[in-house]
């Protein structure tokens, strides 16, 4: 079996609230494979943190995902896991939601970049 390369990573995955995921699905990122495995997770007030964590682990281990988008307020719920993630692929991007604006001080990737450039 061959090792997957960047060209095999063709999907964008997303973990977000209903409005965010709906918009992304309307933009065409949705995919359900032949094993009924989705590339997105809709999170609401009843979603357990362990479910968010499991989806994050699954999406970051999949070899067909190039980018993982996660609402920043949901990334906060699993911040230790997000902060430990250091792989190049899938690229991890924290995004705002309708009800939760983006806060650069909480973005783990931005913090890492600032640390590299000595801007902390």
C-alpha positions in Angstrom: 0.0 0.0 0.0 1.3 3.4 -0.9 1.7 6.3 1.5 -0.9 9.0 0.9 0.5 12.2 -0.5 -0.8 15.8 -0.5 -2.6 15.2 -3.8 -4.7 12.5 -2.1 -6.0 15.1 0.4 -9.0 16.4 -1.5 -11.6 17.2 1.2 -12.2 20.0 3.7 -13.6 18.9 7.0 -15.5 21.1 9.4 -16.6 21.1 13.0 -19.1 23.8 13.7 -22.4 25.1 14.8 -25.4 24.6 12.6 -25.2 27.9 10.8 -21.5 27.5 10.0 -21.9 23.9 8.7 -25.0 24.8 6.7 -23.1 27.5 4.9 -20.1 25.3 4.3 -22.4 22.5 2.9 -24.1 25.0 0.7 -20.7 26.0 -0.6 -20.1 22.4 -1.5 -17.7 20.9 1.0 -20.0 18.1 2.2 -19.0 14.5 1.5 -20.4 11.2 2.7 -18.4 8.2 1.6 -19.6 4.7 0.8 -19.2 3.8 4.5 -21.5 6.7 5.5 -18.5 8.6 7.0 -19.1 12.3 6.9 -16.5 15.1 6.7 -18.4 17.4 9.0 -19.9 17.6 12.5 -22.8 19.8 13.5 -22.4 20.8 17.1 -25.3 22.1 19.3 -25.8 22.7 23.0 -26.5 19.0 23.5 -23.2 17.8 21.8 -20.8 16.3 24.4 -17.2 17.6 24.4 -16.1 13.9 23.9 -18.0 13.9 20.6 -16.2 17.0 19.4 -12.9 15.6 20.6 -13.6 12.3 18.7 -14.5 14.1 15.5 -11.3 16.2 15.8 -9.2 13.1 16.2 -10.9 11.3 13.3 -10.6 14.2 10.9 -6.9 14.9 11.8 -6.1 11.2 11.2 -7.9 10.8 7.9 -5.7 10.8 4.8 -8.2 12.3 2.5 -8.6 15.6 4.4 -6.5 18.6 3.5 -8.0 21.3 5.7 -10.0 21.1 9.0 -12.1 24.1 9.8 -13.3 24.4 13.4 -15.4 27.2 15.0 -13.1 28.9 17.5 -15.6 28.7 20.4 -15.7 24.9 19.8 -11.9 24.7 19.6 -11.9 26.3 23.1 -13.8 23.3 24.4 -11.0 21.0 23.3 -8.2 23.5 23.6 -5.5 21.1 25.0 -6.1 18.7 22.1 -6.0 21.6 19.6 -2.8 23.0 21.1 -1.1 19.6 20.9 -1.9 19.2 17.2 1.2 20.0 15.1 0.8 18.2 11.8 1.0 20.1 8.5 -1.9 18.1 7.1 -4.7 18.5 7.5 -4.1 22.2 8.0 -6.1 23.4 11.0 -8.0 26.7 10.8 -10.0 28.2 13.6 -12.9 30.3 12.2 -15.5 32.6 13.8 -19.2 31.8 13.9 -22.2 34.1 13.7 -22.5 34.3 17.5 -18.9 34.1 18.4 -16.4 36.6 16.8 -12.8 35.5 16.1 -10.4 36.3 18.9 -6.7 36.1 17.7 -5.5 35.7 21.3 -7.1 32.3 21.5 -5.9 30.9 18.1 -3.3 28.2 18.7 -1.9 28.4 15.2 -1.5 32.2 15.4 0.2 31.8 18.8 2.6 29.3 17.3 3.4 31.6 14.4 4.0 34.5 16.7 6.3 32.4 18.8 8.3 31.4 15.8 8.8 35.1 14.8 9.3 36.2 18.4 6.2 38.4 18.5 4.8 37.2 21.8 
